[in-house]
Amino acid sequence: MLSSRLPKDLTPSPFFAELERAKADVLAECAGTGGNVAESLPFIDMTVSSPLRVGLPFDLQPAVEQAKSEFGTWVADAAGRRDAREAVVEYYRERGGAFTAGQVILTASTSEAYSVLFKTFCDPGDVILTPMPGYPLLDTLAQLEHLECAPYFLKIRRENARKLATDERRMKNVILSEANSHAQGAKQSTFRFVLDSDSLLAAPERAKILLLVSPHNPTGHCVSREEWNEAVRFCEENNMILVVDEVFADYAFSDKVSRTWQYVLDERRETRDESADVILDPGVRSTIGEGIHTSSDCDNSASKDLWDAGGGDVINLPEDGPKCPIFWLNGLSKAVGSPQLKLGWMAFYAPREKFEEIRAALEFVEDAYLSVSSPAQSLACPTLAASAAYESRIRERLLQNWQTLREAFPSKYCPEVLGGWYAVVRLGEDDEKITLRLLREKHVLVQPGFFFDFDEDGWVVISLLQEPALFKEAIKRIMQ
């Protein structure tokens, strides 16, 4: 009776059933206890994924007051209301981006953006290349479209190129002593995850989409320029679509990190003269949108990137850009910590000869649903206008907790996080057992590595969002 898109067995796995029993046991054990906050909690949740749960809500009241008069407005635009798309353009402009409204498609969520892309570019049985380790939702979204997932891999690399020790017995013996003497070795992380570009070569023949996640959930890996060039070249050679999930991109920890659209749209900005800034000025951009100012009006390197798609619809498409279409996915869920607002978007690049065909196809799929609510679109401008200030609060929390974590564990067991809300730690034993033991004995809840398809045992995933005092207490308990 049920669709073949669904898993044959929808009951919880034995591990997660056991985890729920362990939670219930801890709740019963801690009922009615007093003391400080950490002691009175049944357990410290180190899996938390929403700022709403850790005292970091976005103040929606000013945005609602500003936008509520438009909640009853309805514009049946498949790409989304123009003013909401312009708010997304302004979001990128404040961060150095140069998209135009014609390159933005609104969706109800990042998950829906995936669904739209899968419907637009894939047939049943086609393959999506996804990172391993990686977030399991991606496999589910592909399965619901009758698609298959094939992995490429992230691997740990030591910056000085020495081989990472894998002797489990030695690791168990030295992990605590190394942690206690971290001052010499853990202040500067020497291990981090990188893209294993060779693993892309194992892609099945029916692969249609390469999906990058930057910053990556859960490892904190961010795509470097070298990795980006390899990914683009692979997609060009195999006639594939490149999709970048960058929902955590505003939460980078390092000056090593760039937004991947900078590699495409902004890589020549440093060599342009000041007149090139005309394409980024909001007033000029709106004039461009009206068809008054086009690429023929100015003679500089910036103008060469502007392409008139017809009727004054000017798009930022570099003449010598990549030969494969590229999509960047984001939304209010992370940008303002508000998943309940249900507004996401995709910003995209495509070679000029393919751009209009692709945009028409996307809008055809979007028009069948028109899923983004009017209130959500109305809130785009006031919320995104305040997003930078909000993100700085989140980033401060993340950095504080990341510092606590990296000081507690040697870098070989806690690889460097370049961005995002999560970190991973290798504790050196079966990750299912350690997850259950930490919950039952230490009253700390983490996520086991197998949930993210780590290819070896012993990894756990920790959220960096938790309140700092609770985070520090949880790490102390884990170290014990």
C-alpha positions in Angstrom: 0.0 0.0 0.0 2.8 2.4 0.8 5.1 4.0 -1.8 8.4 2.4 -2.6 10.0 5.8 -1.9 9.7 5.0 1.8 12.0 2.7 3.8 10.5 -0.8 4.2 10.9 -0.5 8.0 9.8 2.7 9.7 10.3 1.6 13.2 13.2 3.0 15.2 16.5 1.1 15.0 17.5 -1.0 18.0 20.1 1.6 19.0 17.7 4.6 19.0 15.1 2.5 20.8 17.7 1.8 23.5 18.7 5.5 23.5 15.1 6.5 24.3 15.0 4.0 27.1 18.2 5.4 28.5 16.8 9.0 28.4 13.7 7.8 30.3 15.9 6.1 32.9 18.0 9.2 33.4 14.8 11.4 33.6 13.4 9.1 36.3 16.7 9.0 38.2 17.1 12.8 38.2 13.4 13.6 39.1 13.2 16.1 42.0 17.0 16.6 42.3 18.2 20.1 43.3 21.6 21.9 43.3 23.0 24.0 40.5 21.6 24.2 37.0 23.9 21.4 35.6 23.1 19.1 38.5 19.3 19.7 38.3 19.2 18.9 34.6 18.5 15.2 33.8 21.3 15.4 31.2 23.2 18.0 29.3 22.1 18.0 25.6 25.1 18.3 23.4 23.0 17.5 20.3 21.0 20.7 20.3 20.6 22.2 16.8 18.4 25.2 17.4 19.5 28.6 19.0 15.9 28.8 20.3 16.7 26.1 22.8 19.9 27.6 24.2 18.9 31.2 24.9 19.8 32.7 21.6 16.4 33.6 19.9 16.3 36.1 17.1 14.1 39.1 18.2 11.2 38.8 15.7 9.0 41.5 17.1 10.6 44.5 15.2 10.5 42.5 12.0 6.9 41.5 12.5 5.8 45.1 13.2 7.6 46.2 10.1 6.2 43.5 7.8 2.8 42.6 9.1 0.9 45.0 6.9 2.1 42.9 3.9 1.1 39.5 5.4 -2.1 39.6 3.4 -0.4 40.4 0.1 -0.2 37.6 -2.4 2.0 37.7 -5.5 1.9 34.5 -7.6 5.6 34.6 -8.7 7.1 31.2 -9.1 10.6 32.6 -8.2 9.2 34.5 -5.2 8.3 38.1 -4.6 10.8 40.5 -6.1 11.3 42.5 -2.9 12.0 39.3 -1.0 14.6 38.2 -3.6 16.1 41.7 -3.5 16.5 41.2 0.3 18.5 38.1 -0.4 20.6 40.0 -2.9 21.3 42.6 -0.3 22.2 39.8 2.2 24.9 38.6 -0.3 26.0 42.2 -1.1 26.8 42.9 2.6 29.0 39.8 2.5 30.8 40.8 -0.7 28.5 38.9 -3.1 27.2 40.1 -6.5 24.1 38.1 -7.3 21.1 39.8 -8.9 17.4 39.1 -8.2 17.2 37.1 -11.4 19.6 34.6 -9.9 17.5 33.9 -6.8 14.7 31.4 -6.3 12.8 31.3 -3.0 11.7 28.1 -1.4 10.0 27.1 1.9 13.2 25.5 3.2 16.6 24.2 2.1 15.0 20.7 2.0 12.5 22.0 -0.5 15.3 23.5 -2.6 16.9 20.1 -2.8 13.6 18.6 -3.9 13.2 21.3 -6.6 16.7 20.6 -7.9 16.2 16.9 -7.9 12.9 17.2 -9.8 14.5 19.6 -12.3 17.6 17.8 -13.2 17.2 14.1 -12.3 15.2 11.1 -13.5 14.3 8.1 -11.2 17.4 6.0 -10.7 19.8 8.8 -11.1 22.6 9.3 -8.6 23.5 12.1 -6.2 27.1 12.3 -4.9 27.0 13.1 -1.2 29.8 13.5 1.4 30.8 10.7 3.8 30.7 11.4 6.7 27.6 13.5 6.2 24.1 14.5 7.3 21.7 11.6 6.8 18.8 13.8 5.7 20.4 14.1 2.3 19.9 10.4 1.6 16.3 10.6 2.7 15.5 13.5 0.4 17.1 11.7 -2.5 15.2 8.4 -1.7 11.9 10.3 -1.7 12.6 11.4 -5.3 13.5 7.8 -6.4 17.1 8.7 -6.6 20.2 7.0 -5.2 23.1 8.4 -3.3 26.7 7.4 -3.8 29.5 8.7 -1.5 32.6 10.6 -1.9 34.8 11.0 1.1 36.3 13.5 3.5 39.5 12.3 5.1 41.6 13.5 8.0 44.9 15.2 7.0 47.7 16.3 9.3 49.0 19.7 8.2 52.6 18.6 8.4 51.8 15.6 6.3 52.7 13.0 8.9 50.5 10.0 9.0 47.7 10.1 11.7 48.3 7.4 14.2 45.6 4.8 14.3 46.8 2.4 17.0 43.7 2.2 19.2 45.4 0.8 22.3 48.0 3.5 22.3 45.3 6.1 21.8 43.3 4.9 24.8 46.5 4.9 27.0 47.6 8.4 26.1 44.4 10.4 25.5 44.0 11.6 29.1 47.7 12.3 29.6 47.8 14.3 26.3 44.7 16.2 27.3 46.3 17.2 30.6 49.3 18.5 28.8 47.5 20.1 25.9 49.2 23.5 26.3 52.0 22.5 23.9 50.0 20.4 21.4 46.3 21.5 21.3 46.5 25.2 21.2 47.1 24.9 17.4 45.1 22.2 15.7 47.2 20.2 13.3 44.5 17.8 12.0 41.5 18.6 9.9 39.1 17.1 7.4 39.8 17.6 3.7 38.0 16.6 0.5 39.3 13.3 -1.0 39.0 14.4 -4.6 40.2 11.0 -5.8 37.1 9.4 -4.4 35.0 11.4 -6.9 36.5 9.2 -9.6 34.4 6.3 -8.4 31.1 8.1 -9.3 28.5 5.9 -11.0 27.7 6.6 -14.6 24.2 8.0 -13.8 25.6 10.6 -11.4 23.8 13.9 -12.0 24.6 16.2 -9.0 27.6 16.7 -6.9 26.6 18.0 -3.5 29.1 20.0 -1.4 28.4 21.1 2.2 30.5 24.1 3.3 30.9 24.4 6.2 30.3 20.7 6.5 27.9 19.1 9.0 29.3 17.6 11.2 33.1 17.9 10.6 33.4 21.7 10.2 35.3 21.3 6.9 35.1 24.2 4.5 35.9 24.0 0.8 39.2 25.5 -0.2 39.9 27.1 -3.5 41.9 24.1 -4.6 39.1 21.7 -3.6 36.6 24.0 -5.4 38.6 23.9 -8.6 38.7 20.1 -8.5 35.0 19.9 -7.9 34.1 22.3 -10.7 36.5 20.5 -13.1 34.9 17.2 -12.2 31.4 18.5 -12.9 32.4 20.1 -16.2 34.0 16.9 -17.4 31.0 14.8 -16.4 28.2 17.2 -17.4 27.0 17.4 -13.8 25.3 20.0 -11.6 27.2 21.4 -8.6 25.1 22.2 -5.5 26.6 23.9 -2.4 24.7 23.7 0.9 26.1 26.7 2.7 23.5 27.1 5.5 26.3 27.4 8.0 28.5 29.7 5.9 28.0 32.8 8.1 29.6 30.9 11.0 33.2 30.6 9.8 35.9 30.5 12.4 39.0 31.1 10.3 40.4 33.5 7.8 41.3 30.4 5.7 37.6 30.2 4.8 35.9 31.8 1.8 32.3 31.6 0.6 32.5 29.4 -2.5 30.5 31.9 -4.7 33.6 34.1 -4.2 35.5 31.7 -6.3 33.1 32.2 -9.2 31.6 35.7 -9.0 34.1 37.7 -7.0 37.5 36.2 -7.6 38.6 39.1 -9.8 37.2 41.9 -7.6 40.6 42.7 -6.1 42.0 43.6 -9.5 39.1 45.8 -10.6 39.2 49.6 -10.4 36.8 51.5 -8.1 34.3 52.0 -10.9 33.7 48.3 -10.8 31.8 48.7 -7.6 28.9 50.1 -9.6 27.5 46.5 -9.9 27.2 46.3 -6.1 25.6 49.6 -5.3 22.0 49.0 -4.3 20.7 52.1 -6.1 22.5 51.2 -9.3 21.4 47.6 -9.0 17.7 48.6 -8.9 18.3 50.7 -12.0 19.9 47.8 -13.7 16.8 45.7 -12.9 14.7 48.3 -14.6 16.7 48.0 -17.8 18.1 51.5 -17.7 21.7 50.6 -17.0 23.2 47.7 -18.9 26.6 46.2 -19.5 27.1 48.4 -22.6 26.9 51.6 -20.5 30.3 51.2 -18.8 33.7 50.1 -20.0 35.3 48.2 -17.1 36.0 44.6 -16.2 32.9 44.4 -13.9 30.6 45.3 -16.8 31.8 42.2 -18.7 30.2 40.0 -16.1 26.8 41.6 -16.6 24.6 39.8 -19.1 21.2 41.1 -20.3 18.9 38.1 -20.4 16.3 40.3 -22.2 13.9 43.0 -21.1 16.6 44.6 -19.0 16.9 41.5 -16.8 20.6 41.9 -16.1 22.4 38.9 -14.5 25.9 38.7 -13.1 27.3 35.9 -15.2 31.1 36.1 -15.9 31.9 35.4 -19.5 34.7 33.0 -18.6 33.0 31.3 -15.7 32.6 27.6 -15.0 30.9 25.5 -17.7 28.6 23.7 -15.2 25.5 25.2 -13.4 26.1 25.9 -9.7 23.5 26.4 -6.9 24.1 27.8 -3.5 21.4 26.9 -0.8 20.7 28.9 2.3 17.8 30.2 4.4 16.5 31.9 7.5 16.8 28.7 9.5 20.5 29.4 10.2 20.9 33.0 9.0 18.6 34.3 11.8 18.3 31.0 13.8 14.6 30.8 12.9 13.6 27.5 11.2 10.0 28.2 12.1 9.8 31.0 9.5 10.1 28.5 6.7 12.0 30.6 4.1 15.0 29.4 2.1 16.5 30.2 -1.2 18.8 29.1 -3.9 21.1 31.5 -5.7 22.5 30.2 -8.9 25.0 30.6 -11.7 24.9 29.0 -15.1 26.7 29.5 -18.4 24.9 32.2 -20.4 23.7 29.8 -23.1 22.0 27.6 -20.4 20.8 30.2 -18.0 17.3 31.0 -19.3 16.5 27.3 -20.0 17.5 26.4 -16.4 15.6 29.3 -14.8 12.5 28.5 -16.8 12.7 24.8 -15.6 13.1 25.8 -12.0 10.2 28.2 -12.2 8.0 25.5 -13.8 8.6 23.2 -10.8 8.2 26.0 -8.3 5.0 27.2 -10.0 3.4 23.8 -9.4 3.6 24.4 -5.6 4.0 28.1 -4.8 4.9 27.0 -1.3 6.5 30.0 0.2 3.9 31.9 2.4 3.3 35.6 2.0 4.2 36.3 5.7 7.6 34.5 5.3 8.4 36.5 2.2 7.3 39.7 3.9 9.8 39.0 6.7 12.7 38.5 4.4 13.8 42.1 4.3 13.6 43.1 8.0 15.1 39.8 9.2 18.0 39.6 6.8 18.7 43.3 7.4 19.4 42.3 11.1 21.1 39.0 10.3 24.7 40.1 10.6 24.3 41.4 14.1 22.4 38.2 15.2 25.1 36.0 13.6 27.8 37.7 15.5 26.1 36.6 18.8 25.9 33.0 17.6 29.5 33.1 16.4 30.7 34.4 19.7 29.1 31.4 21.4 30.4 28.9 18.9 34.0 30.2 19.2 33.9 30.1 23.0 32.7 26.5 23.0 35.1 25.5 20.3 38.0 26.9 22.4 36.8 24.9 25.4 36.7 21.7 23.3 40.1 22.2 21.6 41.7 22.8 24.9 40.3 19.6 26.4 41.3 17.2 23.6 44.5 16.7 21.6 44.0 17.8 18.0 44.4 14.3 16.6 41.2 13.3 18.4 39.4 16.6 17.8 40.1 17.8 14.2 40.1 21.5 13.5 36.7 23.1 12.9 36.7 25.9 10.2 33.1 26.7 10.6 29.5 25.6 11.4 27.7 24.5 14.6 29.3 21.1 15.2 32.5 19.4 16.0 33.6 15.8 16.1 35.7 13.9 18.7 37.2 10.5 18.5 36.9 8.7 21.9 38.4 5.4 20.8 35.7 2.9 21.4 32.4 1.7 19.9 30.5 4.9 19.3 27.1 3.3 20.1 28.4 2.1 23.5 30.1 5.3 24.3 27.0 7.3 23.5 24.8 5.2 25.8 27.5 5.1 28.5 27.9 8.9 28.5 24.2 9.3 28.8 23.6 6.8 31.6 26.8 7.4 33.6 27.7 11.0 32.9 24.3 12.4 32.0 25.7 13.9 28.7 23.9 13.3 25.4 26.0 13.2 22.2 25.4 11.8 18.7 27.2 8.7 17.6 29.4 8.8 14.6 27.6 6.0 12.8 24.6 8.2 12.4 26.7 10.4 10.1 28.3 7.4 8.3 31.9 7.7 9.7 33.9 4.9 8.2 35.5 4.0 11.6 34.3 3.5 15.1 34.8 5.8 18.0 33.5 9.2 16.7 30.9 11.3 18.5 29.3 14.5 17.2 29.0 17.5 19.6 27.0 20.7 19.1 28.8 23.9 19.8 25.6 25.8 20.5 25.0 24.8 24.1 25.2 27.5 26.9 29.0 27.8 27.7 28.8 26.9 31.3 26.8 23.7 30.5 29.1 23.0 27.6 32.2 23.2 29.8 30.6 21.0 32.4 29.7 18.4 29.7 33.2 18.3 28.4 34.5 17.9 31.9 32.3 14.9 32.4 33.3 13.4 29.1 37.0 13.8 30.1 36.4 12.0 33.3 
